[in-house]
Amino acid sequence: MGGRAKLIVAQPLKGDSGVARIDAATRNYLGVEPGDEVDIFGGIFSPAHVRAKVAEAPAEDEGKGIIRIASDKMQEGSFKVGMKVTVDASLLKTLRETVKVKKEETP
């Protein structure tokens, strides 16, 4: 798992619901795959926060440092197009992986 990624919110894709579209390089850095959840936070003084499922970004978004958050999640988290955000692999995924490893280690 990587760290946190700083991205800029781009216009959501029509028809998306509940997802955040992130390019392959950023997904690899964060250690997430499509279907996993990420936490998206606004700036330091912003209360904006939402959890969304990861989806693949369109090919034209690769390497641009943007994230496309579905309209419903943008409204829920009070995000705006052009806003700088921090994206982190969901703490829930990390906890699930930790519990899974501990179960596998237990005789």
NORVENKA-V461694 format. One record per helix or strand. SS is the DSSP state (A for helix, B for strand). FROM is the first residue (numbers start at 1). LEN is the number of residues. Records with the same first field share a line. If there is no record, write none. Layout:
SS = FROM-LEN  FROM-LEN
This chain:
B = 4-7  19-4  37-5  49-8  66-4  84-6
A = 24-7  59-3  71-7  91-15
